[in-house]
Amino acid sequence: KSLNNPNAPSVSDKLPLTRTGQLPKVEVFKEDCPVMITSNHPKAQYKNNGICNGARGRIDSIQTSQDNPDVAEVIWVRFHDDKVGQLLRYDNRHLLNQHKPNDRLAVPIIKQKKSFRVQGSTNWMRTQFPLTLCYATTAHKSQGQTLEEVIIDFSSKKATIQNGSFYTDPFSYYFYILMVSAKLQDSTSFHIVTTYIS
């Protein structure tokens, strides 16, 4: 909603999340779908406990409003790392009186409020879950993560491999390359169909 202009036009669905505080206008989720946090928790103790931009998990369950069962009130997320959100889960244990998540390590995610400006001096406030679907991720977003399995799509004609694009720890237990088709910068093609297990 607009904070300072009751006659302001609605915000475009095409407005990038970088302009809306990382909160989308509409979200569609279901249980067990992969999700990622899009915005750091506003409280430092929860942000420092892993509830921050880029944390990934799966939707455990959706807790609806007692007044309106069509409105999601809390989304319970089971993060890949058991330590993510331990403090938030503990501090919100009262929510367990109304809802039992499928996994005891699921963390309650509630809506955040973010203000942003669009079109001159119109200020907006958006209330939404700081989550996005995460069936895939960019190379930039995955930097610094330890991933057990990776499938990389180089099917685009623009796909090229830059020097230093990949790294695997020589002490890791296993590393896969499942079928990679790519074009190098000099336009030569190569295909890898290999599995490395150490």
NORTADA-V735557 format. One record per pair of residues at least 6 apart in sequence whose C-alpha atoms are under 8 Angstrom apart, sorted by the first residue. I is the first residue (numbers start at 1). J is the second residue. D is the distance in Angstrom with one decimal. If there is no record, write none. Layout:
i j d
I J D
I J D
This chain:
i j d
1 124 5.6
1 125 5.5
1 126 6.6
2 8 6.7
2 122 6.8
2 123 5.7
2 124 4.3
2 125 6.3
3 122 7.5
3 123 5.4
3 124 5.4
3 125 6.5
4 122 6.3
4 123 6.0
4 124 7.9
5 122 6.3
5 123 7.7
8 122 7.3
11 118 7.9
13 25 6.7
17 23 6.2
17 24 6.3
19 116 6.9
19 117 7.8
20 114 7.4
20 115 7.4
20 116 5.7
20 126 7.7
21 39 7.5
21 114 5.7
21 115 7.0
21 116 6.7
22 38 5.8
22 39 6.0
22 130 7.1
23 38 7.4
23 39 7.8
23 114 7.6
23 126 7.2
23 127 7.7
23 128 6.0
23 129 7.0
23 130 5.8
23 131 7.7
24 128 7.1
25 126 7.8
25 128 7.5
27 132 7.6
29 133 7.6
30 59 7.0
30 61 7.9
30 62 7.9
31 58 7.7
31 59 5.1
31 60 5.7
31 61 5.5
31 62 7.2
32 58 5.3
32 59 4.8
32 60 5.9
32 61 7.8
33 58 5.4
33 59 5.6
33 133 7.2
33 135 8.0
34 56 7.4
34 57 5.8
34 58 4.3
34 59 6.5
34 133 5.9
34 134 5.2
34 135 5.9
35 56 5.8
35 57 5.5
35 58 5.6
35 59 6.9
35 131 6.3
35 132 5.4
35 133 4.5
35 134 4.7
35 135 7.5
36 53 7.6
36 54 5.7
36 55 5.5
36 56 4.3
36 57 6.4
36 131 5.5
36 132 5.5
36 133 6.4
36 134 5.8
37 51 7.2
37 52 6.2
37 53 5.0
37 54 5.4
37 55 5.3
37 56 6.5
37 130 5.7
37 131 4.7
37 132 6.7
38 52 7.3
38 53 4.7
38 54 6.3
38 130 5.2
38 131 5.4
38 132 6.6
39 52 6.0
39 53 4.6
39 130 5.7
39 131 7.8
40 47 5.9
40 51 6.2
40 52 3.9
40 53 5.1
41 47 5.0
41 51 5.8
41 52 5.9
45 87 7.9
46 85 6.8
46 87 6.7
46 88 6.1
49 83 7.5
49 84 5.8
49 85 5.7
49 86 7.1
49 87 6.8
50 83 7.7
50 84 4.7
50 85 5.9
51 84 6.6
51 85 5.9
54 141 7.0
55 79 7.4
55 84 8.0
56 79 5.8
56 80 6.4
56 134 7.7
57 77 6.2
57 78 5.4
57 79 3.8
57 80 5.1
58 77 5.6
58 78 5.4
58 79 6.4
58 80 7.9
59 75 7.0
59 76 6.0
59 77 4.5
59 78 6.2
60 75 7.8
60 76 5.4
60 77 5.2
60 78 5.8
60 101 6.5
60 102 6.1
60 103 6.8
60 106 6.5
61 75 6.3
61 76 5.3
61 77 7.2
61 101 5.9
61 102 6.8
62 72 6.5
62 73 7.7
62 74 6.1
62 75 4.7
62 76 6.0
63 72 5.9
63 73 5.7
63 74 5.0
63 75 6.1
63 76 7.5
63 99 6.5
64 70 6.8
64 71 5.5
64 72 4.3
64 73 5.0
64 74 6.8
65 71 5.7
65 72 6.0
65 73 5.3
73 110 6.8
73 111 7.7
74 108 6.1
74 109 5.7
74 110 5.0
74 111 7.6
75 108 5.8
75 109 5.2
75 110 6.6
76 101 6.8
76 106 5.6
76 107 5.2
76 108 4.4
76 109 5.9
77 106 5.1
77 107 5.2
77 108 6.5
77 109 7.0
78 103 7.2
78 105 6.4
78 106 4.3
78 107 6.2
79 106 7.2
79 107 7.7
82 105 7.0
85 107 6.0
86 105 7.8
86 107 7.4
88 107 6.9
88 108 7.4
89 105 7.9
89 106 7.5
89 107 5.1
89 108 6.3
92 108 7.4
109 129 7.2
109 130 8.0
110 129 6.0
111 127 6.1
111 128 4.7
111 129 4.2
111 130 6.7
112 127 5.5
112 128 5.6
112 129 6.0
112 130 6.6
113 125 6.7
113 126 5.6
113 127 4.4
113 128 6.7
114 125 5.6
114 126 5.4
114 127 6.6
115 123 6.9
115 124 5.4
115 125 4.3
115 126 6.3
116 123 5.8
116 124 5.3
116 125 6.5
117 123 4.6
117 124 5.9
118 124 7.5
148 174 7.8
148 175 7.4
149 175 7.4
149 176 6.6
150 176 7.2
150 177 7.4
151 177 7.3
151 178 6.6
151 179 7.9
152 180 6.8
153 180 7.0
153 181 7.7
154 160 7.5
154 180 6.7
154 181 5.8
154 182 5.2
154 183 7.9
155 181 6.6
155 182 6.8
157 183 7.7
159 182 6.7
159 183 6.6
160 182 6.7
160 183 5.7
160 184 5.4
160 185 5.9
161 182 7.7
161 183 7.5
161 184 6.0
161 185 7.1
162 185 8.0
168 175 7.3
172 198 7.6
173 197 7.3
173 198 5.6
174 196 6.8
174 197 4.8
174 198 5.2
175 195 7.6
175 196 5.8
175 197 6.1
175 198 7.6
176 194 7.7
176 195 5.3
176 196 5.6
176 197 7.3
177 192 7.4
177 193 7.1
177 194 6.1
177 195 5.7
177 196 7.3
178 192 7.6
178 193 6.0
178 194 6.4
178 195 6.5
179 191 7.2
179 192 5.7
179 193 4.9
179 194 7.3
180 191 5.7
180 192 5.3
180 193 6.8
181 189 7.5
181 190 6.1
181 191 4.6
181 192 6.6
182 189 5.9
182 190 5.9
182 191 6.7
183 189 4.5
183 190 6.6
184 190 7.8
